[in-house]
Structures are given as C-alpha cells and as structure tokens.
Amino acid sequence: GGEDEGVCLQSWVPEYPPPEDVRFAKDLTIEKTCIDDGSVGVAGVERLFPMPDGYLRMGNCKEALAQGVHELPLMGHWKLAFSVGVPKYKRHAKAMPAGMPVENQGEVMEETMEVTINGETRTYHSKDAAAAGGMIKVLFDFPFTKEIAFRFAMKGASAVDHTHMVVANGQANFFGDDELDASESLHALLPGEGHLYGKVLNAVDGRYVGPGRSMNDGYGGRSRLPMLEADFSLFLGSAEYRHVEVSNAKYTEVVRSGPYACAAVYPGFYSFYNPDCGVREGSNRRLDVVLSPYMNPGDARAVLQWGKAPKDLSLWWRMPDGGDWGGLYEEIYGGDGDKCEMSWRWKECHAEDGSLVGALDYDVNQGYGPESMTLFGLRKGSYVLRVENYQGRLAYTFDKENNMDIELKNSGARISLYQDDLLTHYSIGSYGYQEGEFWNVFSLDGDTGTVTECTPELCPPKKLGDGTYALV
C-alpha cells in the first residue's frame, strides 16, 4: 500500500483470509499471573481435569491476570467469537480427557471475569454462566483492526484448583475492509454471468435457519430463533463484492463470473465460511449456507456437503481404541468393547459407563447434505474420518479396473471441521485419498486436536468381507 496524509492504505489481497484460530494461552505476550494455560500447570498440583490446548483459567489462587496480543493477517473488519464459562461440579466425576465441563474438586464459588478486547471491557459472572448451562458465548465486532489485544482479570472467593471460570479458544472472521479501494478486485471477474442460489440450513438437522424458526442446538434442546435472516456476503479476495439478500432462509443471485469466497453469520451459530463459491459463465450452482450451532468447549463436529450426485454420501468416524484412552465402549463393536465406529449403521458410540462419546446428528440420502457427526469431549487416541458413497460399488460409474468410484470422485464432497471456534475445510481431490467408494479424509489427534491428512499408511483402506465392511 501507500500513504496518504499519514494514513497507511492497505492494498487489495487476492486471497480471502480464512477464519483465524485465536488461542489466548498461546498469545500471552504481555503478562500472566496465576494462570493455568493448559500446560503442566501450577507446581505441585496434579491436573486431574485438564483443559483443551489454548484454554485459560485461574490457578489455585483468588486473583489472576492474563494479557496479550493476537496479530491478524489483514487490516479490516473482524468479528471475534469465544466462550467464557464455569465447570460443572460432579461429586463422583472421574478424571476427564482434555475438555470441559466436569470436575470433582468443589462447587464453583462466586467469581467474576473482566474481559477487555481492544479497549472494550465487559464483566461476566460465574452465576450467569452456570444459569446459561455452563458457557456464555462472547461476541466482539471491530470495524477496523489488525490485532486482538486482550486482557482477562479474574477474581474469586475460592482458591480451590479446577473450580474457576474458563476462557475457551476463539475464532476471528474477516468481513472486508471499508477503507479499501476495491477497484483492483474487479480485475478478478470473468466474462459472462452465472446463477448462485441456495438455502440457509442447520448442520445438525438440515432445517431452515431463519426468522422465528425452531432451532436444534445439537444437544437435545430447542429454542426459537430471532426475527433475522442470515447476514451473507460474497468476497473477491479481501474485498466484499456483494451483500446477498436472504429471504425466508433462501437466496438467489445472478453475478458476474468469478472466483468468489463467501461468509455468513447468524446468532447462536458459528460463522459460515467457504473459500470456493465461484461462479462460471452460464452456470446454475446450488450452494447452501450450512451453519453449525455452538458446541460445548472440547467437543468437535464434522459437517459433510456435496453436489446433486450421488444421492447418498455417508460419514464414517472411527473412535480411538479403548486401550488408547483407558476405557471400553458400551457396544461390543470390535468383539471386546475396544472399538467403535459411527456411520449410517452404527449411529452412536457410548463409553461403558453410558456416557455419549459421539453421534451421527443428521443423515441425508437426497444429495447436497448437510450430514453431520459430533464428538463429545476428545479422548486420547486417533479419530479417523471417512466418507462413503453408499451405493458406490453398485453404480455403473464404478471403475473396477482402478478400484475407483467415479461418482464420489466428482461429487464435490467437502468436510467442515469445527473444534471450539476453529473452522477448517477439506475437499475431495485435494486432501486425503480415495480407495473404492471411500474417501479417507483425516486423522484427528484427541490429545492435541491436530489434524493429519490420511495416507494409506496412516488410515488403511477398508476391506470388503462377506458383504459387510470390517476394520482392517
């Protein structure tokens, strides 16, 4: 960029910045006093109930301070979302994997957390978080910034460890730059026009997200949505190209051909982001805005979307072996309770104590999706995610010579993975590998939350035996 009367003008950037993962514990660049940041923790105190990587809470004291700065990749309009809350006391709770919300150290006493982000201060109380089910979603909107300067000041009536308020990881989403000269971005447009249309849907039940509609929160609860439509925009790189009008949870738009990205927000849901909303000349493309309801910290959700064909793609998510996390599954999936894998045929996995480990939220067999699965607290070990074309081997498009389902290959299948407020995307053909009617996508490490691309060595392909699929 250049300078005009002392003001730095930012140049247009051809790539729209993806959602920014904000892990406050990793950005404590200024000050940290009596803070448990998810590491080994306070000397002499055993972390029976550890937190996910990047979380913050007060240690075994009555006052604590955490302060730092997270640098953003671009100057512009950013919206920040994260959660603050309290653990839930359960007298007989067992030591948990990294994740909220239980502990057995004592009842949570009256506590306050003063949150300051970029100079704006708000105060949250433990009793309010408890009344809200344990967590409060915090939203900040910054029309023009390139950093997130944060300060968390915590005060409580008790010094008992594990019982204090928590700050979960956050996500910052880019919504353009009002100060940007966007004329350069128009060079990315192509000749001709195309049609883009779609629905605004809830990832966990496929229902419309719009004014006054009923919302499934993914945990068995329902509430009434506000009288609002989704706020949806198309972007050319870092410039907002067009704000799209949504009516009755649907939209239709004729636009110049071009390589768009798109983003949307709606209260109670994580921000929607898709880097591939491009339109070709003469095309008639359906692209649904699929929104995931907020999850409890420490949970994870995979959402599958694809095109019109094939009709029925299915998620498969293999849980870590029981021996990896020191337990057994209630269902005898692997013959000894050591294994469980969710799919259209095995919709839930439970630990032997009856607690829900994971579940298929919504199954679709008419094309497009969304289909989703949720993990309830990550356990130690590897979670392997796959996508199957249900009728792949029966289809006339199956290439037996190369053991390749052509319909799956051309499906446009795409996974959106939510971990706390972090959103990442994985597309068939550019991530993982395909074998037969399965796309082997990634392995998720339950300890660290790290995602690793599937290879035949890391995620061995499934084999066909006696008409059913079995783990290799």
N, C-alpha and C positions, 0 to 999 in steps of 0.2 A: 504494500500500500504506500501511500504518500502522506504528506502533511498539509493541512490547510488551516492557517491561523493557529498553529499549535495543537490541533486535534488530529490524532492518528486515524486515517481512513483505512478500513480493512478491505482487502481485495476479495473478490468472489473466489470461492473454492469449489472445484468441480465435483467433489465428493461430499454428500450429506453426512455429517458426523453421526455415527451410531450412538445409542444410549450409553452414557458414561457411568461406569461402575464406581460408586463412591463408598469406600470402606474407611470410615473415620479413624479406626485404630491404626491404619497404615499411614495416615496423614497427620499424625500428632507432631507437627513440626515446631510448635511453639512451647507448649507446656503440658505436663502430665503429672498429676498429684494423686496418689492412692487410687489408681485406675487399674482395673482388671481388663486387659485388652485382648483376652482370648488366648494369650500365650501361657507360659508356665504359671504366671500369676504371682500373688504375694508370697514372699518367703515363708516357709513353714506351714502353708495352708494347702491341703490337698484339694484339687479341683474335681470334686465328685460330679458336679453338674457343669461341665464346660460349655462354652458358647461357640457358635459358628465363627469361622475366621472373619476378623474385621469388626466384630461387635465391641461395644464398650459398656462397662458398668462400674460402679463404685466397688472398691475392695472392702477389706474388713475395717472400715472406719465410718465416721459420720459426716464427713465432708470430702468432696473430691472435685477435681477440675481437669478437663480435657480440652485442649485448644490446638488448632492447626489450620492449614490451608490446603484445599484440593484445587490444583490448576486444571482448567478446562481447555480443550483443544482449540476453541474458537471464541472470539468475542461475539456476543449476540444475546438473543432472548432464550433463557434457560428456565426450565421448570424442574424443581428438586422435590423428590418424594422419599420419605423414610418413615420408620416407626419408632416410637418410644413406648415402653410398657413395663409391666411387672411380671415376675414369675408367679406360678400358681403353687401354693403350698399343699403338698400331699404327704401326710404323716408317714406312709409306708412306701413312698416313691423310691424306686431303685435308681442307682447312678445311670444317667442317660448318655446317649451319644451326643455329639455336639449339636445342640438345638434347644430351643425353648419348648414348653414353658415351665416344666415342673421342677420342684426342689423340695427337700425334706428338712431343711435347716431351721425353719421357723416361719411364723406368719410375717408378712410384709407390713412394716410399721409405716406411719405417716412419713411421706418423703416428697420432696419437690425436685424438679429438674428445670433449671433455667436454660433455655435454648436460644442462642444468638447466632443467626446466619446472616452474613454480610450486613451487620449492624441492626438487623431487625430482631427484637427479643420477644419471646413468648415463654410462659411458665406453665408446666404440666405437673399434675399431682398424681400420686400413686393411687389414690382412691378413685379418681376419674378413669384411670387406665383399667383398674380392676372392674369398674362398673361397665366398661366398654368391652369386656371379655378378655382383658389382659393387654391389649395393644391399642394404641391410638395412631392413626396414620397422619403424618405431618407433611404439609404441602407448602412450598415456597415458590413464588413466581418472581423472576428477576428479568426485567425487560432488556437490560444491557449490562452484561458482566462477562468476565473471563476467568473468574475464580469463585470458589466457595470457601469463604473464611468462616470457620465455625468455633463456637465456644459452648461447652456443656458444663454448667455448675450444678453440682448435686449436693443436697443436704437431706439427712435423715435422722430419725430418732433412735436407730439401732445401728450397731457396728457388726452385727452378725453377717458373716460372709454368705454369698449366694442369694441373699434376700432383697437385693437392691434393684432399682429401676435400670432398664437396659436401653441402649441405643442400637438399633439394628442398621445393617447396611442400607445404602440409598441408591437411587438412580436419578441422574440428571438427563433431561431430554431437551434437545435443541429445537427451537421453533422460529428460526430465521433471525435476520438482523435488520431491524427497521432503519438503521443508519447506512445500510449497504446500497451502493449503486448497482442495481441488479441487471442493468442492461447487458452486461457481458454474458450473463447466464443464458440469455435468449439465443446465443450462438449455438447452444446445445440442441435446440429444437430442429426437427427434421421436416421435410415437405409433407403436406397432407395432414389429415386428421384421423383420429380414432375414437372409439367409444369405450368409456370405462364406467362400469356400474357394479353395484353390489349391495350387501346387507350389513348391518351392524349387529353382531351376534355375541352371545355369551359363550366363552370357551367350554364351560362345564356342563351346558345343557343344550346349546345350539339355539336358544331362544333370542328374540329380538331384544336389543338394549336401546331403549328409547323412553320418551316421556310417559311417566306413570306406570310403566310395566313392572311386572313382578321379577325380582332378581334372586337367583340361586347363588348363594355365597360359596358353594363348594364344600361346605361343612354341615349340610343338612338344614341350614337356616334360610329364610326368605324375608325379603323386605321390599318396599315399594320404591322404585326409582324416582328421582326428581323429575320435574316437568322440563326436561332438557333434551336436546339432541346432541350427539357426539360432535365434538369440535375436530374437524378433519381437514387436512391441507396436503397439497402436492408441492414438492420441492424439486428445483433444479439445482443440484449441488447445495450450497449454503444459502440459496435464495428461495424464499417462499414464492412459488409460481402462481398458485391459486388456492383460495379458501373454498372448499367444496360444500355446497348446501346439502344438508341431510334432512330428509322429511320422513316421518314415521319409520325411522330406523333403516331407511334405504336411501341410496343416492344414484344419480345417473349424470354423466358429464361427458361432453364432447370436447376434446382438447387436441391441440397440435401434437403430432407425433414427437416423442422424445423419451429420454431415459430418466423418468421420474423416480423419486423416492416419496414415501408418504408416511404421515404420522397422525395420530388421533388421541384424544384424551376424553375421559368421562369419569365423573366422581364415583369412587368405590372400586375402580379398576386400574390395573397397571396401564401405563401408556402403551399404545399400539405403535409399532414401527415396522416398516417393510422397505428394504433398500431397492426392491425390484417391483416398481409399479409402472413400468414403461408401457408405452402405447405405440403400436405400429400403424402405418397408414392403412385405413380400411378395416382395422381390427375391431372386434366386438368382445372385449375382455371382461369377464366377471372376476372381481377381486373383493372378497369380503373383508370387512374390518372386524377382526375377532379379538375380543377383549377378555383378559383373564381377571377374575375377581382377586382382590388382595388375599394373600395367604398368610398363615401364621409364620413368623420367622423360623428358619430352619427347615421349612418344607420346600418342595420343588415340584414343578409341573411341566409336562411336555404337551404341546399342542400341535397336532398334525393338520395341515391343509394341503389340498392338491387341486387338480383341474376337474373337468367334467368326467373324464375317464382315467382309470377304470372306476366302476361304481363303488367298489368296496376295498379300500385300503385299511389295514388294521395295525395298531400299535402293539408291540410286544416289549415288555420291560422285565428283564431278569434281575431279581434281587440278589444281594450278596449272599454267599453261602453262610449258613448259620455259624459255622466254625470261625468265620472271619470276625463276626461281631459278638460271639459268645452266647448265642441263644439258638432256639429252634423255632420253626414255623408250626402253627397250629395244624394246617393242612399237610398231609403227608405227600407232598408233591413229588419229592425225589426218592420216596421209599423210606426215608428215615427222619423226615422233618427238617433236613438240612437245606432244602432248596424250595424256591417258589418263583414262578414267573407269571406275570399278569398278561392277559390277552383277551380276545373275544370269548375264549372258552374258560378262562380262569380269571374272573373279574376283580378279585381282591386277594391280598396276601395279609395274613394275621400272624403275629407272634404267638407263641404257645400260651402266653398269659391273656390272649384275646385282643390285645391292642392292634389297631389297624396300622399296617406298615405301608400299604399302598393300595390304590383303587383305580379302576377304569371309570372315569366320570361319565363319558358320553361316547356312544358307538354310532357310526354313520355308515350306511350302505347305499347312498344315492349320489355319491360324488361330492367333491369340493371340501367336505369337512364342515366344521371342525370336529376332530376326535381328540380327546384329552385323557391323560392319566396324571395322578397326583401321588407324590411320596410324602408321608407324614413323619418328618424327622429323619435325617440321613444317618444311617448306621455305617460302621466301619466295613469297608469292602467295596466291591465294584458293582455298579448298576449298568447293565448293557442294554441299550435301546435299539430296537429294530422295527422296520416297517414291512408288512407283508401285503402282497396282492392276494386277497383271499381266494380268488379263482385263477390265480396265475398259471398254474400248470395245466389247467383245463382249457385255457384260452387258445384260440387259433394263432394268436400272436406270439406264443411261447417258442423261442428258438432253442430247440433241443440240442442242436449241434454245439452251441456255445453256452448252454445252460443259462439262458438269459430271458427273462420276461420283458418283452419289448414294451408292453403297456405300462409297466411300472417304470421302466427307464424314461418314458416320455410323459410321465404323469405330472411333472412339475411339483412333486412332493417336497414339502418344506416343513421342518420342525422348528418351533419356537420354544426355547427352554427358559423357564423362569426360575431363578434362585434368589430368594428375597426380592429386591428390586432390580436385580440384574437380568437383562433380557439378551439372549444370543440366538442366532439363526443358523440353520444347517440345511443345505439344499442337495437333493439327489443329483448325482453327476459331478458335484464339486466337493463333496465331503463323504467320507466313509467309502464303502464299496458294495456292489451288488453281486449277489450269488443266487441264481434261480429267481424265485419270486420274493426274495428278501433283500431289502436294503439294510445293511448293517451300519448303523449311524455312528454311535459313540459309546465310550465307557466313561461313567461318572464316578469319581472317587468320593465315597461317602465321608471320608475324613477331612478332605481339603476343599471339596467342591470343584476340583479340577476336571475339565472335560478333555478327553483324549480321543482323537479320530480312530475309528475302527479300522483295523487291518485284519487279514485272515489269521495272523498270529495272535493278536490281542483279543479278537472277537471271532472265534472259529465259526464257520458257517453251520447252519442247522442241517441235519440229515433227515432224509425221508425213510421211515421204517414202519412196515406193517400198516401203511395207510395213515399213520399219525406222525406228528413231529416230536422228536425227543432231543433233549440236550446232548451235545456231543460229549 
